[in-house]
Amino acid sequence: MKAIFNRTRGGISPLVFLLLFSLNYTSVFSQKTNKVSYDIVEFNEKFEADLYFRSDFSVFIYKKSFEANYRFEDESNNIKILEKENLIYYYSLIDKEFLIKDFIFNKKFHIKDSIIIDNLTDSCKTTDWRITNVKKNILGYSCNQAKRFFRGREYTAYYTDKIPSSFGPWKLNDLPGLILEFSNGQNLFMQAKSIELNSSKYSKIKQDDILDELDSKESISQSEFNKIRIDRLEQRVKEMRTRLPSNIGLEIYSTNTDNVIEKFCE
């Protein structure tokens, strides 16, 4: 260290040097990123997703093709409208807020969403996590079970305190360890299939770039997005009905809140 100080005489003072070294080390360390890849089963269809997280934020990239499946009542034919885009969920531990990119018929929407504890409304009840005594092993990690209601559905998650991060996939966070598996027992199941910790491979992931992509002045709430989605689907069905013979009926199933992942709560 003395040799370093001698070389800095007439240039950078020892105090400034140490400060710059500290800032540079912090910057390098902050680029270390963790990645968890998940297998997903949603309504019996298989998808994949990746969760990237650092100390204060996470990005969940849901690789899915959304099919709006319109069926004739006589089941003689199907009409499928395919949406193939990555859904992105950014979560900040500081703001406790989600910034989301989602799509309706290939039109992009920016969404802001916060999770509010609400024990009073049964149909959309959201509770804190309740940790149980059940344990299981996932990818060699001992995991504890936790349960909570989230917007009207009960979720069961398994987290490991061996990875002390409060992040998880989708919109489930805030447990004393990384969530490696969860299910709502109805239409959604996610389980980790691989974990990379403290990797420098993902140093190109910049928080500012993510915010530039997701934080928009045109952002709407999750509730507003849900209403738009129903309206657009119903409008599309009406348009299709006008092109069909009057003796053929058409019904859309996606507007039923039991047929969507997240219930439409006000």
Residue pairs with C-beta under 8 A, 6 or more apart in sequence:
4 17
5 14
5 17
8 14
8 17
12 20
30 54
30 55
31 200
31 203
32 54
32 198
32 199
32 200
33 52
33 53
33 54
33 198
33 199
33 200
33 201
33 202
33 203
33 205
34 52
34 53
34 54
34 163
34 165
34 195
34 196
34 197
34 198
34 199
35 50
35 51
35 52
35 195
35 196
35 199
35 202
36 50
36 51
36 53
36 169
36 178
36 180
36 192
36 194
36 195
36 196
37 48
37 49
37 50
37 51
37 192
37 193
37 194
37 195
38 48
38 49
38 50
38 51
38 169
38 190
38 191
38 192
38 193
39 46
39 48
39 190
39 191
39 193
40 46
40 47
40 48
40 49
40 62
40 64
40 188
40 189
40 190
41 47
41 188
41 189
41 190
42 64
42 187
42 188
42 189
42 261
43 187
43 259
47 62
47 63
47 64
47 65
48 63
49 60
49 61
49 62
49 63
49 64
49 169
49 170
49 190
50 60
50 61
50 63
51 58
51 59
51 60
51 61
51 167
51 168
51 169
52 58
52 59
52 60
52 61
52 202
52 205
53 59
53 165
53 167
54 207
55 93
56 92
56 93
56 94
57 90
57 91
57 92
57 93
57 94
57 207
57 210
58 90
58 91
58 167
58 173
59 88
59 89
59 90
59 91
59 205
59 210
60 88
60 89
60 90
60 91
60 169
60 170
61 86
61 87
61 88
62 86
62 87
62 88
62 89
62 170
63 86
64 84
64 86
64 87
65 82
65 83
65 84
66 82
66 83
66 84
66 85
66 103
67 80
67 81
67 82
67 83
68 80
68 81
68 83
68 105
68 233
68 236
68 252
68 254
69 78
69 79
69 80
69 253
69 254
70 78
70 79
70 80
70 81
70 236
70 237
70 240
70 250
70 252
71 78
71 79
71 250
71 251
71 253
72 78
72 248
72 249
72 250
73 248
73 249
73 250
73 251
74 248
79 240
81 105
81 236
83 103
83 104
83 105
83 106
85 103
85 106
85 108
86 101
87 100
87 101
87 102
87 103
88 100
88 101
88 213
88 214
89 98
89 99
89 100
89 170
89 171
90 98
90 99
90 100
90 210
90 211
90 214
91 97
91 98
91 167
91 171
91 173
92 99
93 166
96 114
96 115
97 112
97 113
97 114
98 111
98 112
98 113
98 114
98 115
98 171
99 110
99 111
99 112
99 210
99 211
99 214
99 215
99 219
100 110
100 111
100 112
100 113
100 214
100 222
101 108
101 109
101 110
101 111
101 213
101 214
102 108
102 109
102 111
102 225
103 109
104 225
104 228
104 229
104 232
105 232
105 236
109 220
109 225
109 228
110 214
110 215
110 216
110 218
110 219
110 220
111 219
111 220
111 221
111 222
111 225
112 219
112 220
112 221
112 222
113 171
113 221
113 222
115 126
115 150
115 171
116 126
117 126
117 127
117 128
118 124
118 125
118 126
119 125
119 126
119 127
121 265
122 152
123 152
123 263
123 265
124 151
124 152
124 263
124 265
124 266
125 149
125 151
125 152
126 148
126 149
126 150
126 151
127 148
127 149
128 148
129 146
129 147
129 148
129 157
129 174
129 175
130 146
130 147
130 148
131 144
131 145
131 146
131 175
132 144
132 145
132 146
132 147
133 145
134 144
134 145
135 142
135 143
135 144
135 145
136 143
136 145
136 158
137 143
138 158
138 160
138 180
138 181
138 191
138 192
139 180
139 192
139 193
139 194
139 195
141 160
141 162
141 163
141 180
141 195
142 160
142 162
143 158
143 159
143 160
143 177
143 180
143 181
144 158
144 159
144 160
144 161
144 177
145 156
145 157
145 158
146 156
146 157
146 158
146 159
146 175
147 154
147 155
147 156
147 157
148 154
148 155
148 157
149 155
150 171
150 172
151 262
151 263
151 265
152 263
152 265
153 184
153 186
153 263
154 184
154 185
155 172
155 182
155 183
155 184
156 182
156 183
156 184
156 185
157 168
157 172
157 175
157 179
157 181
157 182
158 179
158 180
158 181
158 182
159 168
159 175
159 176
159 177
159 178
159 179
159 180
160 177
160 178
160 180
161 176
161 177
162 177
163 177
163 178
163 195
163 197
164 176
164 177
164 178
165 177
165 178
166 173
166 174
166 175
166 176
166 177
167 173
167 178
167 179
168 175
168 178
168 179
168 182
169 179
169 182
169 190
170 182
170 190
171 262
172 179
172 182
173 179
180 191
180 192
180 195
181 189
181 190
181 191
181 192
182 189
182 190
183 189
183 190
186 258
187 259
187 261
188 261
220 228
222 262
223 264
223 265
223 266
226 262
226 264
227 264
230 255
230 264
233 252
233 254
233 255
234 252
234 255
236 252
237 250
237 251
237 252
240 250
241 250
244 250
253 259
254 260
257 263
257 264
